[in-house]
Amino acid sequence: MKRQRWGTRFAFVLAAIGSAAGLGNAWRFPYKAYENGGGAFFIPYFIALFIVGIPLLIAEFAIGQGFQSSAPKSMAKISKKFEFAGWWAVLSAAIITFYYSVIMGWIFNYLLFSLNVSWGNNTGDFFVSFLNRSSGPENVGGIVLPIAIGLALSWLWVYFILRKGTSSVGKTVAWTVPLPTILLVILGIRGMTLEGSASGLEYLFSPNFSQLTSATTWVEAVGQIFFSLSLGFGIMIAYGSYNTKKSDINNNSMIVAFGNSATSFLAAIAVFSILGYMANIQGVQVPDVVNGGIGLAFITYPQAISLLPGGVIVQAIFGLLFFVMLLTLGIDSVFSLVEAVESAFSDKFLITKKKFLITFITIGFLLGLFFSTQGGIFWLDIFDHFVGTYSLLVVGILETIIFGWYVGADNIREYVNSVSEIKIGKWFEYALKYVIPILLIFVFVRGVIEEFKTPYEGYEPWALITGVSIVLLSFVVGIVFTILKPKDKKDYTKKELLTNLESEE
């Protein structure tokens, strides 16, 4: 099958930024920055960006572009014994789409709620009522119809975005990537004009340098960079494979990395300026209203919108702006995850895009219904904690070992420098071979230790074991797919990165 190509370099860069800049930029980064030293957090953040994020992003683009293959096929070309790592990456991506699409369903509903600011002043109770939330993961309950409808809309949108491959993706990201940036600027400007906003921004940016002596701060910075850049999913390998072998890699990687960080900073300003206003109106301190994750998006920020001056019309407008921003951030992430999976199945089994999309979206919708139940939010949280954290960390560690030691960090550096305007030095080799794997192993081990010290969110052991089992299941299924014979055995064979570059594109 002829490999699809990006229409322009601009389309590729936008798609990669869109994949990286997801919901976590809006609801995870602002809270992590505030929690870990405010302005001081930016020091480990940017150090992690340069020694972890950019080098690994360069490596993923290089592997995909150099081998012109998805993550599993690229790994197989390095050595058949490594193919499982590629499958583990894309299967983890597949699992994440099953619950991420449900969050998109929530956002669709909140767009409607924004029209008349339905959530009122008690946004916490409203969110629980909307979810029809049960008492815990043991009580799954029935399917919540509005969420299921939102889920269906999410998957339908994904189909229309991906149905024509890079052509339709390029047209989509031309507006879904710039739009949230524009909306964040509008939300940020409005937030900064409100009384009390300065106190919110002060809490965000005032540096607490004592936090730099805490290992937690550095671990959080490395984790934020790794997860935010969509590393370890197989996405950037797949996206890189749609470039020609001579496309500039170093420049593209830096543009994507800085574009992602810029989105995070805009989101932090938009969030903390309005939290400062909210604290001022309620007569409390900013820490009393700060929240992170899902709570920030569906409880805290809507509550702040309800307090905006100008009445329901103004509040509705800013509610719409906020949730359209979340929707466009989210959709780019969802379809990039699906694209990584599609690329893998297309490479090994030569399945057509239409057949894959219809099959995968049907499965995704049906499995997504589980997370659309009354107890779905608990399982969404558990799956995200284990699959969205530990699977990706292990894949990232495996990647650095495979790329740095088996492909050779020196070979990757030679390749990327030969096609790039900006040249990278020997530091890249040390980062890929030593620094990144050590840091990711540290983050992983520290996380596992915390799991044994304190059960995540107080869940019962059986629920947490289920989460771990899903991680192990994705690994086992990855082994099975590795054992299965590819349709095109000739092209699914070991190749050297540098010699492979001389072959036809």
Secondary structure, 3 states (H helix, E strand, C coil): CCCCCCCCHHHHHHHHHHHHCCHHHHHCHHHHHHHCCHHHHHHHHHHHHHHHHHHHHHHHHHHHHHHCCCHHHHHHHHCHHHHHHHHHHHHHHHHHHHHHHHHHHHHHHHHHHHCCCCCCCCHHHHHHHHHCCCCCCCCCCCECHHHHHHHHHHHHHHHHHHCCCHHHHHHHHHHHCHHHHHHHHHHHHHHHCCCCHHHHHHHHHCCCHHHHHCHHHHHHHHHHHHHHCCCCCCHHHHHHHCCCCCCCCHHHHHHHHHHHHHHHHHHHHHHHHHHHHHHHHHCCCHHHCCCCCHHHHHHHHHHHHHCCCCHHHHHHHHHHHHHHHHHHHHHHHHHHHHHHHHHHHHHHHCCCHHHHHHHHHHHHHHHHHHHCECCHHHHHHHHHHHHHHHHHHHHHHHHHHHHHHHHHHHHHHHHHHHHCCCCCCCHHHHHHHHHHHHHHHHHHHHHHHHHHHCCHHHCCHHHHHHHHHHHHHHHHHHHHHHHCCCCCCCCCCCCCHHHHCCCCC
